[in-house]
Structures are given as structure tokens and as C-alpha cells.
Amino acid sequence: MYTYSEQIEIIDKIAVREGCGINVNCPFCGGRKTLGVAIRQGKKLWHCFKVSCGIRGTRSVGMSTASLRKRLHGVEASRRTKRLADVPSLISEPSYHPAVLKYLEDNNCLEAYLEGLIRVQYAPAEHRVLFFSNDEEGAVGRTLDGAIPKWKQYGNIEGVVKVGAGDVGVIVEDVPSACSISRLKGFTGCALLGTVLSTVQKAQLSQLKEVVVALDKDASRKAIELSRRLEGRVKCRVVLLEEDAKYMTKNSLNSLLRGDE
């Protein structure tokens, strides 16, 4: 884990214009385009969206004369950070695209899609598989052609993306892993899509009988932290994965989550 001073030393080398935000490769965990850095209202903020990293912080850097002048005149400094993209208007069913079906099968998502546990579409213009949020107001898209970023978010996703109908929720890092979990009777996959457990997400997870935080061993500290944030709200335990949940067999997941290993 990096100390605050160590983070500052690295973050100071990333140039960002005042009022702007950028996504760059994370120098802390190596994630591609997962570190967001922005300067707003005299503060430099950074946040890695990869659950296994969890790096985040803020530092006062002061405001320029131009920004101060705008503020004094009651004009809010314009925010140029990139808004979330709208869900693509041209989408189609995965069943028409063999490459999409192969991706779903290879990542243990096909069963969840075929059983209607999650809405999955394909955006041909961007070559991305779209996994929709439960209220279908937003989606996350996974590239099939190696484009950067690998994952892209569309619309609004406020809470966790839940896949399944079980009363035991399993917190995982991404939606395919949540789909993989949904294959197990009694379990629901819960994709956080970030490192921060929001009030809305806490409320959603608190409705479950039990919550299992299932992250890889490199994210053990993060898993324990998430578990602590849920203490007093719902029965919670931590399971550390040797392998990504979306690649594990049903038998392996069953044994691990039910405590047979």
C-alpha cells in the first residue's frame, strides 16, 4: 500500500489542466486507463477504478487568478471532465453475432443471458458487448477488438449490478464475474464497478441474507475494508480467490463460497 506522500510524489508528475479531468494508466497497479485525475475548485483529485487497487486521494493545489476572478463574479468554473457516454442507439441481440456468443460462453455469462437474469446487447459500431444495469438506465461495455479502454460505462449506473435470484450476495469486481456467480443456486452476483461502496449500494446489499466479498488475493485489504463497511448492516464474510470468478467452474465456485475448501 502506498503512503499519502508516496502517492503525492507520483501524482504530481501527472499534468492536468485546471478544471479538466483525464484517465491514464495507473502507475500504482498497472491498470490501463483506470486512474482518473482531475483538478477542480483548487484541489487535485485522483481515483483508481480498479477494485484491487483502491488508490484515491485529494490535495489542495490552489486556484488560478482566472478561476478566482470567475468565482468572485459568481461564475462557476466550467467542468470539462468527460460525461458518461449515452447508451449506443444502434444495438442488437447477441444471438446474431457468433463472436459475442463466444465471449459470453468463454466468460461464463451465457447462462445468465439465456435465462434472462441480465440484459446483454451488442453495439456493432463500437464492437462492445453491453451489460445493462438492473434498471436498464446504464450499461458497461466490454471491447471485443482490443480497443482502449477495455471497459466503458454508458448512462447512469448508481448501484451494484445484481445478477441472480439468490439471497446470498457475492461482491465481485466486474459484471461477467457476477454472471458467473449467478449460475449457483442460492447466490446472486453483485458487481461494484468501482472501489467506493456508496450509500445506495450499502442499502441494496443490506437487503440480502448474507454478503460474501470475493476478490482475488492481491485485493485482500480491499476485501476486508468492504466487509467492515457492511458490518452491522448484514452478515458478511470474505473469500479470497485464486482465480478470476468469471473463469471458475460451478463446482469450484460452489466449494469455495460454501466453505468446502
C-alpha positions in Angstrom: 0.0 0.0 0.0 1.3 3.4 -1.0 1.5 6.1 1.7 -0.1 9.5 1.0 3.3 11.2 0.5 4.3 8.4 -2.0 1.0 8.9 -3.9 1.7 12.7 -4.0 5.1 12.2 -5.4 3.7 10.1 -8.3 0.5 12.2 -8.8 2.5 15.4 -9.1 4.1 14.1 -12.2 0.7 13.8 -14.0 -0.1 17.0 -15.7 -3.7 18.1 -15.7 -5.2 21.5 -16.7 -7.3 23.3 -14.2 -11.0 22.4 -14.5 -10.2 19.3 -16.5 -10.0 15.5 -15.9 -8.1 12.7 -17.6 -7.9 8.9 -17.4 -4.4 7.5 -17.5 -2.7 4.1 -17.0 -2.5 3.6 -13.2 1.1 3.8 -12.1 0.2 2.1 -8.8 -1.4 -1.1 -10.1 -0.7 -1.0 -13.8 -4.4 -0.9 -14.8 -5.0 0.5 -18.3 -6.8 3.9 -18.3 -8.1 3.1 -14.8 -6.7 6.1 -12.9 -8.8 9.3 -13.1 -7.0 12.6 -12.2 -8.7 16.0 -12.1 -8.2 19.5 -10.8 -11.4 21.1 -9.6 -12.0 24.1 -7.3 -8.4 24.3 -6.3 -8.0 20.6 -5.5 -6.2 17.8 -7.3 -8.2 14.5 -7.1 -7.2 11.0 -8.1 -9.0 7.7 -8.0 -8.3 4.3 -9.5 -11.4 2.5 -10.5 -9.9 -1.0 -10.2 -11.2 -2.7 -7.1 -7.9 -4.5 -6.4 -6.0 -1.1 -6.4 -8.2 1.3 -4.4 -5.8 4.2 -4.7 -7.6 7.5 -4.1 -6.9 10.9 -2.6 -7.1 14.7 -2.8 -4.6 17.5 -2.4 -5.0 21.3 -2.3 -3.2 22.9 -5.3 -4.8 26.4 -5.2 -6.8 28.2 -7.9 -5.5 30.3 -10.7 -6.2 34.0 -10.9 -8.7 33.5 -13.8 -10.6 30.9 -11.7 -10.7 33.1 -8.7 -11.9 36.0 -10.8 -14.8 33.9 -12.2 -15.7 32.7 -8.7 -15.8 36.3 -7.4 -18.1 37.2 -10.2 -20.4 34.3 -9.4 -19.4 32.3 -12.5 -18.7 28.7 -11.7 -15.6 27.4 -13.4 -16.5 25.2 -16.3 -16.1 21.5 -15.8 -14.5 19.8 -18.8 -14.4 16.3 -17.4 -15.9 13.9 -19.8 -19.5 13.0 -19.1 -20.6 9.4 -19.3 -21.5 8.5 -22.9 -25.1 7.8 -23.9 -26.0 4.2 -24.5 -25.5 3.5 -28.2 -28.7 3.8 -30.2 -27.7 1.0 -32.6 -27.6 -2.3 -30.6 -28.6 -5.8 -31.4 -29.1 -9.2 -29.8 -26.0 -11.3 -29.1 -27.6 -14.3 -30.9 -26.9 -12.6 -34.2 -23.2 -12.4 -33.5 -21.1 -15.5 -33.1 -18.1 -13.5 -31.6 -20.4 -12.1 -28.9 -21.8 -15.6 -28.0 -18.3 -16.9 -27.8 -17.2 -14.1 -25.4 -20.3 -14.8 -23.2 -19.5 -18.6 -23.2 -15.8 -18.1 -22.5 -16.6 -15.8 -19.6 -19.4 -17.9 -18.1 -22.0 -15.3 -18.9 -24.1 -17.2 -21.5 -26.3 -19.0 -18.9 -27.3 -15.7 -17.2 -28.1 -14.1 -20.6 -30.2 -17.0 -21.8 -32.1 -17.2 -18.6 -32.9 -13.5 -18.7 -31.0 -12.7 -15.5 -29.3 -9.7 -17.2 -29.9 -7.8 -20.4 -27.0 -8.2 -22.8 -26.7 -6.4 -26.2 -24.1 -5.8 -28.8 -23.0 -2.4 -30.1 -21.6 -3.1 -33.6 -20.3 0.5 -34.2 -18.0 0.2 -31.1 -17.6 -3.6 -31.1 -18.6 -3.9 -27.5 -20.7 -6.3 -25.5 -23.1 -4.3 -23.3 -24.2 -5.5 -19.9 -27.1 -3.4 -18.7 -27.8 -2.2 -15.1 -30.8 -3.7 -13.3 -32.9 -0.6 -14.1 -31.5 -0.5 -17.6 -30.6 3.2 -17.3 -27.0 2.4 -17.9 -24.6 -0.2 -19.2 -20.9 -1.2 -19.2 -19.4 -2.2 -22.5 -16.5 -4.7 -23.0 -14.5 -4.3 -26.2 -14.1 -7.3 -28.5 -11.4 -5.8 -30.7 -8.7 -4.7 -28.1 -9.8 -1.0 -28.0 -8.8 1.2 -25.1 -10.3 1.4 -22.6 -11.2 -2.3 -22.3 -14.4 -1.4 -20.3 -16.6 1.7 -21.0 -19.5 2.9 -19.0 -22.7 4.4 -20.5 -25.6 6.2 -19.0 -26.3 6.1 -15.3 -25.3 3.2 -13.0 -25.9 4.2 -9.4 -25.9 0.9 -7.5 -24.5 -2.5 -7.8 -25.3 -4.7 -10.8 -27.0 -7.7 -9.4 -27.2 -10.9 -11.4 -29.2 -13.8 -10.0 -32.1 -14.5 -7.6 -30.3 -16.0 -4.5 -30.4 -14.4 -1.0 -26.6 -14.6 -0.6 -24.9 -11.8 -2.5 -21.3 -12.2 -3.7 -19.4 -9.0 -4.3 -17.1 -9.2 -7.3 -15.2 -6.8 -9.4 -17.0 -6.9 -12.8 -20.3 -7.9 -14.4 -19.0 -11.1 -16.1 -17.9 -12.4 -12.7 -21.4 -11.6 -11.3 -22.9 -13.6 -14.2 -20.6 -16.5 -13.4 -21.8 -16.4 -9.7 -25.4 -16.4 -10.8 -25.0 -20.0 -12.1 -25.0 -21.2 -8.4 -28.3 -21.9 -6.7 -28.9 -19.5 -3.8 -26.3 -16.9 -4.9 -26.5 -13.6 -6.6 -23.5 -11.9 -8.2 -23.1 -8.3 -7.2 -20.7 -6.2 -9.4 -19.5 -3.0 -7.7 -17.9 -1.4 -10.8 -15.6 0.7 -8.6 -13.8 0.9 -5.3 -16.2 3.0 -3.3 -19.2 1.5 -1.5 -21.9 4.1 -1.9 -24.9 4.7 0.4 -27.2 3.3 -2.4 -25.0 0.2 -2.7 -25.0 -0.4 1.0 -28.7 -0.2 1.1 -29.0 -2.7 -1.8 -26.6 -5.2 -0.2 -28.3 -4.8 3.2 -31.5 -6.4 1.8 -29.7 -9.7 1.3 -29.5 -12.5 3.9 -25.7 -12.6 3.7 -22.9 -11.0 1.7 -19.6 -12.6 0.6 -16.8 -10.3 -0.5 -15.0 -12.4 -3.2 -11.9 -10.6 -4.6 -8.5 -12.0 -5.6 -5.8 -12.4 -3.1 -4.0 -9.2 -4.3 -7.0 -7.3 -3.1 -7.2 -8.8 0.3 -7.0 -5.4 2.1 -9.7 -4.0 -0.1 -11.9 -7.0 0.6 -11.6 -6.7 4.3 -12.3 -2.9 4.1 -15.5 -3.6 2.1 -16.6 -6.2 4.7 -16.0 -3.7 7.5 -18.2 -1.1 5.8 -21.1 -3.5 5.8 -20.7 -4.5 9.5 -23.9 -4.1 11.4 -26.0 -4.0 8.2 -25.8 -7.5 7.0 -24.0 -10.8 7.8 -20.7 -10.6 5.9 -17.6 -12.6 5.3 -14.5 -12.5 3.0 -13.4 -15.2 0.5 -10.2 -14.7 -1.4 -10.0 -16.1 -5.0 -7.1 -17.9 -6.5 -8.6 -17.4 -10.0 -11.0 -14.8 -11.5 -14.6 -15.8 -10.7 -15.6 -15.5 -14.4 -13.3 -18.3 -15.3 -14.1 -20.7 -12.5 -16.2 -23.8 -12.9 -19.5 -24.1 -11.0 -18.1 -26.9 -8.8 -15.0 -24.8 -7.8 -17.2 -21.7 -7.0 -19.6 -23.8 -5.0 -16.9 -25.4 -2.9 -15.2 -22.0 -2.3 -18.3 -20.0 -1.5 -20.0 -22.7 0.7 -16.8 -23.2 2.7 -16.0 -26.7 1.5 -12.3 -25.8 0.7 
